[in-house]
């Protein structure tokens, strides 16, 4: 289970020791501290929007109020107050810590307002930063759920390996990826909107992804919980070429089915083997799409851990080779192999968001597991 994100809300100037104490307490309790001013890179939006977006991307809101109330936002409210209201709008648990001592008028008003919305243990007064660290850790330990209460959604990912979409009976690769958090990622209304669909099209067509091609016809449908985009080849030289299917679910699950045969493959040999480079290329494009998609919809990094698996569909008796020679007329075939889908991993693998950015090792792992399973199936068939 991912660490819950805890947003730290307080004045900045002169309060550094308390903010770092909160960070230490959050980490000690097993949480992920979110401190916008200290940790976030430069972003193309206002500081106010960056802070409110960061609150919305968090699981718990933690406010620390000391002597000063801090800056006043254009709304006339204190910055911490606006952040607190955003936490309320997102239904986040609120933890309030008051630093003992004199408080200016605005700070006292803010403390009284926030105290009205928290009860008992979660409203704690501390005398110094060391005590704050201890109390933050203690409070969070009571809030953070037992990991057994919410296991990663492995079954949904694994279920997706059982029936890869048939792209004209030709070999294809299915890639499945889903965030480890079990929650709604895309609002159902957003999923049906033209704006969201156009965003998905743009990402899938982009030069760094190339999951879809502008030259091929496409259609889209929305089922009970997913947007599905289908690209079918306009070529008459056999089915499966340039064919791809992309599915995005409300809970952020991405499924890519893409053909492994391309018009550049000619001759008898090309129809009897599967080019390993095609498997790696489809996997790379799927990871690239997922990286760009989550970078756009999750700029503050709420989703850091993912589950994924891969399936080689319709392999037939084809052998996986590192290079296809279209002129080759004689070669060995895996006649003992079955046409059942080949699933790369027995259980979905956990990967980080960094793997989406640098997936080379993971792609090699996928190819190795599929190739090994293919060879094992062939040996059992003889």
ZAMARGU-4260 file (C-alpha; in steps of 0.2 Angstrom, whole numbers, plus 5000, padded with zeros to 4 digits):
<rodrens>
0) 5000/5000/5000 | 5006/5017/4996 | 5011/5029/5010 | 4997/5042/5013 | 5001/5060/5008
5) 5000/5072/5022 | 5000/5091/5017 | 5008/5103/5029 | 5000/5120/5031 | 5007/5134/5040
10) 5016/5151/5039 | 5033/5149/5031 | 5045/5163/5036 | 5052/5160/5053 | 5043/5143/5055
15) 5055/5132/5046 | 5060/5122/5062 | 5042/5117/5065 | 5039/5112/5047 | 5054/5101/5047
20) 5048/5093/5063 | 5031/5090/5055 | 5040/5082/5040 | 5050/5070/5052 | 5035/5065/5062
25) 5025/5061/5046 | 5039/5050/5039 | 5041/5042/5056 | 5022/5037/5056 | 5024/5030/5038
30) 5017/5045/5028 | 5023/5055/5014 | 5025/5073/5018 | 5019/5086/5006 | 5028/5103/5009
35) 5025/5114/4993 | 5038/5128/4997 | 5052/5116/5001 | 5050/5102/4989 | 5040/5107/4974
40) 5049/5112/4958 | 5045/5128/4948 | 5028/5126/4940 | 5018/5135/4926 | 5004/5140/4938
45) 5001/5152/4952 | 5008/5148/4970 | 4990/5148/4976 | 4984/5136/4963 | 5000/5125/4967
50) 4996/5124/4985 | 4977/5121/4983 | 4981/5107/4970 | 4993/5100/4982 | 4980/5099/4996
55) 4968/5091/4984 | 4981/5078/4979 | 4984/5073/4998 | 4976/5061/5009 | 4977/5070/5026
60) 4978/5089/5030 | 4989/5095/5044 | 4989/5113/5050 | 5001/5121/5062 | 4997/5138/5069
65) 5009/5148/5079 | 5011/5167/5083 | 5007/5173/5066 | 4992/5170/5054 | 5003/5173/5039
70) 4999/5180/5022 | 4982/5186/5016 | 4976/5179/5000 | 4966/5190/4987 | 4950/5182/4994
75) 4954/5191/5010 | 4956/5175/5019 | 4973/5169/5026 | 4983/5157/5015 | 4982/5143/5028
80) 4963/5146/5029 | 4961/5144/5010 | 4971/5128/5011 | 4960/5122/5026 | 4944/5125/5016
85) 4951/5115/5001 | 4954/5101/5013 | 4936/5102/5019 | 4930/5102/5001 | 4940/5086/4998
90) 4934/5078/5014 | 4951/5075/5020 | 4955/5071/5039 | 4961/5087/5047 | 4975/5087/5061
95) 4977/5104/5070 | 4993/5108/5081 | 4994/5124/5090 | 5011/5131/5096 | 5009/5137/5114
100) 5011/5155/5117 | 5004/5172/5111 | 4995/5173/5095 | 4991/5188/5085 | 4973/5192/5081
105) 4972/5184/5064 | 4981/5168/5071 | 4969/5167/5085 | 4954/5169/5074 | 4961/5155/5063
110) 4965/5144/5078 | 4947/5146/5084 | 4939/5142/5067 | 4949/5126/5064 | 4947/5120/5082
115) 4928/5120/5079 | 4931/5106/5066 | 4942/5094/5075 | 4939/5085/5091 | 4949/5079/5106
120) 4965/5071/5102 | 4968/5079/5085 | 4969/5096/5092 | 4985/5097/5101 | 4995/5111/5109
125) 5014/5109/5109 | 5028/5120/5116 | 5042/5117/5104 | 5047/5108/5087 | 5053/5093/5096
130) 5036/5090/5104 | 5027/5094/5088 | 5037/5080/5079 | 5032/5067/5093 | 5013/5073/5092
135) 5012/5072/5073 | 5019/5055/5073 | 5007/5049/5087 | 4992/5057/5079 | 4996/5050/5061
140) 4998/5033/5068 | 4980/5033/5074 | 4974/5039/5056 | 4984/5028/5045 | 4974/5013/5040
145) 4981/4995/5043 | 4988/4990/5026 | 4977/4974/5027 | 4962/4985/5026 | 4965/4991/5008
150) 4976/4979/4998 | 4982/4984/4980 | 4970/4981/4966 | 4980/4966/4960 | 4965/4955/4955
155) 4958/4968/4943 | 4975/4969/4934 | 4977/4950/4934 | 4960/4948/4927 | 4964/4959/4912
160) 4978/4946/4907 | 4965/4932/4904 | 4957/4939/4888 | 4967/4951/4878 | 4958/4959/4863
165) 4959/4949/4847 | 4967/4960/4834 | 4963/4950/4818 | 4970/4934/4824 | 4988/4941/4823
170) 5001/4942/4837 | 4998/4956/4848 | 5005/4963/4865 | 4993/4968/4879 | 5000/4980/4892
175) 4990/4983/4908 | 4995/4997/4921 | 4985/5003/4936 | 4989/5015/4950 | 4991/5005/4967
180) 4979/5017/4975 | 4961/5010/4975 | 4951/5025/4971 | 4943/5035/4957 | 4956/5044/4946
185) 4945/5050/4932 | 4928/5058/4936 | 4915/5048/4926 | 4908/5064/4918 | 4926/5069/4913
190) 4928/5052/4905 | 4914/5055/4893 | 4919/5073/4889 | 4926/5077/4872 | 4940/5087/4880
195) 4946/5072/4889 | 4945/5061/4874 | 4955/5074/4864 | 4968/5075/4877 | 4970/5056/4876
200) 4971/5057/4857 | 4984/5070/4858 | 4995/5060/4870 | 4993/5044/4861 | 4998/5053/4844
205) 5013/5063/4851 | 5030/5060/4845 | 5037/5053/4861 | 5023/5040/4862 | 5017/5035/4845
210) 5004/5023/4851 | 4992/5029/4838 | 4995/5035/4820 | 4987/5050/4812 | 4986/5040/4795
215) 4975/5026/4803 | 4956/5027/4805 | 4949/5027/4823 | 4933/5026/4833 | 4929/5028/4852
220) 4916/5021/4864 | 4912/5023/4882 | 4907/5008/4892 | 4901/5007/4910 | 4918/5013/4917
225) 4931/5015/4903 | 4935/5025/4887 | 4940/5014/4873 | 4949/5020/4857 | 4951/5008/4843
230) 4963/5011/4828 | 4961/4999/4813 | 4972/4997/4799 | 4968/5005/4783 | 4979/4993/4774
235) 4972/4979/4763 | 4987/4969/4765 | 4982/4958/4779 | 4973/4962/4795 | 4982/4966/4811
240) 4994/4979/4804 | 4994/4996/4813 | 4980/4990/4824 | 4979/4996/4842 | 4966/4997/4856
245) 4968/5009/4871 | 4957/5008/4886 | 4957/5020/4901 | 4946/5017/4916 | 4939/5028/4929
250) 4951/5021/4942 | 4966/5025/4931 | 4969/5008/4924 | 4977/5009/4906 | 4976/4994/4894
255) 4985/4994/4878 | 4983/4981/4864 | 4994/4983/4849 | 4998/4972/4834 | 5016/4965/4832
260) 5016/4964/4813 | 5019/4979/4803 | 5020/4982/4784 | 5039/4982/4784 | 5038/4963/4787
265) 5039/4953/4771 | 5042/4936/4765 | 5038/4918/4772 | 5050/4920/4787 | 5042/4936/4794
270) 5025/4926/4796 | 5033/4912/4806 | 5042/4922/4819 | 5039/4937/4831 | 5052/4950/4831
275) 5057/4954/4849 | 5060/4972/4845 | 5041/4974/4841 | 5037/4967/4858 | 5049/4980/4866
280) 5042/4994/4855 | 5024/4991/4860 | 5029/4990/4878 | 5039/5006/4877 | 5025/5015/4869
285) 5013/5009/4882 | 5024/5015/4896 | 5027/5032/4887 | 5008/5035/4886 | 5006/5031/4904
290) 5020/5042/4909 | 5013/5057/4899 | 4995/5054/4904 | 4999/5054/4923 | 5011/5068/4921
295) 4996/5078/4915 | 4982/5073/4926 | 4993/5071/4942 | 5005/5085/4942 | 5008/5084/4961
300) 5012/5066/4961 | 4998/5058/4971 | 5001/5042/4961 | 5018/5035/4963 | 5016/5016/4963
305) 5008/5006/4950 | 5004/4988/4946 | 5007/4981/4928 | 5008/4965/4918 | 5010/4960/4900
310) 5002/4947/4888 | 5008/4940/4872 | 4992/4936/4862 | 4990/4924/4847 | 5008/4918/4847
315) 5003/4902/4837 | 5019/4892/4833 | 5029/4907/4830 | 5046/4908/4837 | 5052/4924/4846
320) 5068/4930/4837 | 5079/4945/4840 | 5080/4950/4821 | 5068/4945/4807 | 5076/4941/4790
325) 5062/4943/4777 | 5073/4932/4765 | 5076/4918/4776 | 5067/4902/4770 | 5072/4889/4782
330) 5071/4891/4801 | 5065/4881/4816 | 5048/4883/4823 | 5040/4879/4840 | 5027/4866/4834
335) 5024/4860/4852 | 5019/4877/4858 | 5000/4882/4860 | 4991/4897/4855 | 4986/4902/4872
340) 4991/4919/4878 | 5008/4920/4887 | 5007/4931/4903 | 5023/4939/4908 | 5021/4938/4927
345) 5012/4926/4938 | 5007/4941/4948 | 5006/4960/4944 | 5023/4968/4947 | 5024/4984/4957
350) 5034/4998/4948 | 5037/5016/4953 | 5033/5032/4943 | 5051/5033/4939 | 5050/5016/4930
355) 5038/5025/4918 | 5051/5038/4914 | 5065/5025/4912 | 5057/5008/4908 | 5071/5000/4898
360) 5075/4987/4912 | 5057/4983/4915 | 5054/4981/4896 | 5069/4969/4895 | 5061/4959/4910
365) 5044/4958/4901 | 5053/4951/4885 | 5063/4939/4895 | 5048/4932/4904 | 5038/4930/4889
370) 5052/4922/4879 | 5056/4910/4893 | 5037/4905/4894 | 5036/4903/4875 | 5051/4891/4876
375) 5044/4881/4891 | 5027/4879/4882 | 5036/4872/4867 | 5046/4860/4877 | 5031/4853/4885
380) 5022/4851/4869 | 5035/4839/4861
</rodrens>
